[in-house]
Amino acid sequence: MVKSTTREYILDLISKNPNWNVLDLGCGADGLRMAQVWADTVDHSDKYPPGTFFQTDACATPFEDGEFDFVFSSHVAEHVPDPLAYCKELVRISKRGYIEVPTPLFDNLVIGNFNPLPAGHVWWVTYDVIEEKIVFRPRCQVIHPFMVPGDTTVIDPFFRNCMVTELYWDGSIELKITAPHSKILQCQAGHVDAPAAAWPLIDFRPNHIIGSTVALHWAGVNGEFADQPVEMEKWWIPLDDIDLHKK
């Protein structure tokens, strides 16, 4: 089960269950204080009590099946090369959890999100309220970014609901991986004849001319990047009604 939530609700839920074993997966250097275990791809072991930090890939952790009561994973899903492996791993190691991701528009506004992995983003992650599934769609840069990550802390109190998607899952995670959003992007991914090799970025910065371009980059489920046309069917596979409890 996956449903929309808020970070405030999740923090309150964790605080009301002090006996829970909580993992912060993708904690960075300043992780969730209510967690007992922290994990990240970068070594931040000097920031946490001895024996509580693990340097690991989010899609293949060293933890036991069902080891945690709750896994908190904020701004990780948009980075992972393989969303299915990531979601399976969450369900394997925990009973329930929280996933937070940037909205597609906000993802486009921040400088650096188009960088290669591990810093850059691979996916636009949204929530289908009808099917109650997490949707992973290949990311693309449409707007010329003009914000730095530090700006987000200033505007968060005013625009948080427009900046992030906040999801609570319990027992299972239903998801689907879909093709690039527009026909133009599908053309450039090689699905049909492509009229151009670059996407014109919309530029809202003052004193800048609209029309700058950037070569598109997208990632397949296997994590490889491509800036040349590829066969769509080979890379983008719709996944429906996935039972993540099946190994």
matplotlib code that plots the C-alpha trace (Angstrom):
import matplotlib.pyplot as plt

x = [0.0, 1.3, -0.5, 0.2, 1.3, 3.4, 6.8, 5.1, 2.7, 5.6, 7.8, 4.9, 4.2, 7.8, 7.9, 4.7, 6.5, 9.8, 10.3, 10.6, 13.9, 14.3, 16.7, 17.5, 18.5, 20.3, 21.0, 23.8, 25.8, 22.8, 20.3, 17.1, 17.7, 15.0, 16.7, 18.8, 20.7, 21.9, 23.1, 24.4, 26.5, 29.0, 31.0, 29.6, 30.6, 32.3, 29.0, 27.2, 27.7, 30.2, 28.5, 25.4, 26.4, 26.7, 28.1, 25.9, 24.1, 20.4, 19.4, 21.5, 21.9, 23.6, 20.6, 18.5, 15.0, 12.5, 15.2, 13.5, 10.1, 10.5, 12.8, 13.0, 14.4, 14.4, 15.6, 17.0, 14.5, 15.2, 18.9, 18.7, 19.5, 17.0, 13.7, 12.4, 15.5, 15.3, 11.6, 12.1, 15.0, 12.8, 10.1, 12.6, 14.3, 11.4, 7.7, 6.8, 8.5, 8.6, 9.8, 10.3, 11.2, 11.3, 8.3, 9.3, 9.0, 11.1, 13.6, 14.1, 14.6, 17.6, 21.1, 23.0, 20.1, 21.0, 24.5, 25.6, 25.1, 25.5, 24.8, 22.4, 18.8, 17.7, 14.0, 10.9, 9.1, 5.4, 2.3, -0.7, -3.6, -6.0, -3.9, -2.1, 1.3, 4.6, 5.5, 9.1, 9.6, 12.9, 14.1, 14.8, 15.8, 13.1, 13.7, 17.1, 17.8, 18.4, 18.3, 21.0, 20.2, 20.6, 17.7, 15.3, 15.6, 14.4, 11.3, 10.4, 8.0, 6.0, 6.0, 6.8, 3.7, 4.8, 8.4, 8.2, 6.1, 5.7, 4.7, 4.0, 4.1, 3.1, 3.6, 4.2, 5.1, 3.3, 5.1, 5.4, 8.2, 7.0, 8.4, 9.6, 6.8, 6.2, 6.2, 9.2, 11.2, 10.1, 11.3, 14.7, 14.8, 14.5, 10.9, 10.0, 12.0, 13.7, 13.5, 16.3, 19.2, 18.8, 16.0, 15.5, 15.5, 13.0, 15.0, 13.2, 16.4, 16.5, 18.6, 19.0, 17.8, 15.4, 16.6, 19.7, 19.9, 21.3, 21.8, 19.3, 20.5, 18.3, 19.0, 17.7, 16.6, 20.1, 21.5, 23.3, 23.2, 22.6, 22.7, 22.0, 18.8, 18.0, 15.2, 12.4, 11.1, 14.5, 14.8, 11.4, 9.3, 5.9, 5.5, 2.0, 0.7, 4.2, 4.3, 7.4, 7.2, 8.2, 12.0]
y = [0.0, 3.5, 6.7, 10.4, 11.8, 14.6, 14.6, 16.1, 13.1, 10.7, 12.3, 12.2, 8.6, 7.6, 9.7, 7.8, 4.4, 4.8, 1.0, 1.0, 0.1, 3.0, 3.2, 6.5, 5.3, 8.1, 10.0, 12.2, 14.0, 15.2, 12.3, 11.7, 12.1, 9.6, 6.8, 4.1, 3.2, 5.4, 4.5, 6.3, 5.7, 8.2, 7.5, 9.7, 7.4, 10.2, 12.0, 9.1, 6.9, 4.0, 1.0, 2.8, 4.0, 1.7, 2.8, 0.9, 1.0, 1.7, -1.1, -3.8, -3.2, -5.5, -5.6, -8.7, -9.4, -7.4, -5.9, -2.6, -1.4, 1.8, 3.1, 6.8, 7.5, 11.1, 12.3, 8.9, 7.4, 10.0, 8.9, 5.1, 3.4, 0.6, 1.7, -1.8, -3.1, -0.1, -0.6, -4.4, -3.7, -1.3, -3.9, -6.6, -4.9, -3.0, -3.3, 0.3, 3.5, 7.1, 8.2, 11.8, 13.1, 16.4, 17.2, 17.3, 21.1, 21.7, 19.1, 21.3, 24.5, 23.5, 23.7, 20.4, 17.9, 17.2, 16.1, 12.5, 10.0, 9.9, 13.6, 14.0, 12.7, 9.9, 9.9, 12.1, 10.3, 11.0, 9.4, 8.1, 8.8, 6.6, 3.5, 4.3, 3.6, 5.3, 6.3, 6.5, 8.4, 9.2, 12.7, 15.5, 19.1, 21.4, 24.7, 26.4, 25.9, 29.1, 28.0, 26.5, 23.8, 26.3, 28.3, 25.5, 25.9, 29.5, 28.8, 25.4, 26.9, 28.6, 26.1, 22.7, 21.0, 22.2, 21.2, 17.6, 14.5, 12.7, 9.1, 6.5, 2.8, -0.1, -3.8, -3.3, -0.8, -0.7, 1.1, 1.5, 2.6, 4.6, 6.2, 9.8, 12.2, 13.9, 12.8, 15.0, 13.2, 9.9, 10.9, 11.8, 8.5, 6.7, 5.6, 7.4, 9.6, 12.4, 15.9, 17.3, 16.2, 18.7, 20.1, 24.0, 25.0, 27.5, 30.3, 32.4, 34.2, 37.9, 39.2, 35.8, 34.8, 31.9, 29.1, 27.7, 23.9, 20.9, 17.4, 15.0, 12.3, 9.5, 6.3, 2.8, 0.5, -1.0, 2.4, 3.1, 6.6, 7.4, 10.6, 8.8, 7.3, 3.9, 1.4, 2.4, -1.1, -2.2, 0.4, 1.4, -1.4, -0.7, -2.6, -3.2, -5.0, -5.9, -8.1, -6.9, -9.7, -12.2, -12.7]
z = [0.0, -0.9, -0.1, 0.0, 3.4, 4.9, 6.7, 9.8, 10.0, 9.5, 12.2, 14.6, 13.8, 14.5, 17.8, 18.9, 18.4, 20.4, 20.3, 16.5, 14.9, 12.3, 9.4, 7.6, 4.1, 2.3, 5.5, 4.3, 7.0, 9.0, 9.2, 11.0, 14.7, 15.6, 13.7, 15.3, 12.1, 9.2, 5.7, 2.7, -0.4, 0.9, 4.1, 6.9, 9.7, 11.6, 12.0, 13.8, 16.8, 16.3, 14.7, 13.6, 10.1, 7.0, 3.7, 1.1, -2.1, -1.5, -3.9, -2.2, 1.6, 4.1, 6.3, 7.2, 6.0, 8.1, 10.3, 10.5, 11.6, 9.5, 6.8, 6.2, 2.6, 1.6, -1.8, -2.8, -5.2, -8.0, -7.9, -8.1, -11.4, -10.8, -9.2, -9.0, -7.1, -4.8, -3.9, -3.5, -1.1, 1.0, 1.3, 2.1, 5.0, 6.5, 7.4, 6.4, 5.4, 4.0, 0.5, -0.3, -3.8, -5.6, -7.9, -11.6, -11.8, -8.8, -10.0, -13.1, -11.2, -9.1, -10.6, -10.6, -10.7, -14.4, -13.4, -13.8, -11.0, -8.1, -7.6, -10.5, -10.8, -13.1, -12.6, -12.1, -9.4, -8.9, -7.4, -9.3, -7.0, -9.1, -9.2, -5.9, -7.4, -7.5, -11.1, -12.3, -15.5, -17.1, -16.1, -18.7, -18.4, -19.8, -17.9, -17.5, -13.7, -11.7, -8.0, -5.9, -3.3, -0.4, -1.8, -1.0, 2.8, 2.4, 0.3, 1.9, 4.5, 1.8, -1.1, 0.3, -1.1, -4.6, -4.1, -2.9, -3.1, 0.3, 0.4, 3.1, 2.3, 4.5, 3.6, -0.1, -2.8, -6.1, -8.9, -12.6, -14.9, -17.9, -21.1, -21.4, -20.9, -24.3, -27.9, -28.6, -25.9, -27.2, -30.6, -29.2, -27.4, -30.7, -30.4, -33.7, -36.1, -34.1, -35.7, -33.5, -31.2, -28.4, -26.3, -26.2, -22.6, -21.4, -19.6, -17.0, -15.8, -16.4, -19.3, -20.8, -24.3, -24.5, -26.8, -25.2, -25.6, -23.8, -25.1, -23.5, -21.2, -19.8, -17.9, -18.6, -15.9, -15.9, -15.1, -18.3, -19.8, -23.4, -25.4, -28.7, -29.9, -28.5, -29.0, -26.7, -26.1, -25.0, -22.2, -21.0, -19.7, -18.1, -14.9, -13.6, -10.5, -9.2, -6.1, -4.4, -1.8, -4.5, -4.6]

ax = plt.figure().add_subplot(projection="3d")
ax.plot(x, y, z, "-o")
ax.set_aspect("equal")
plt.show()
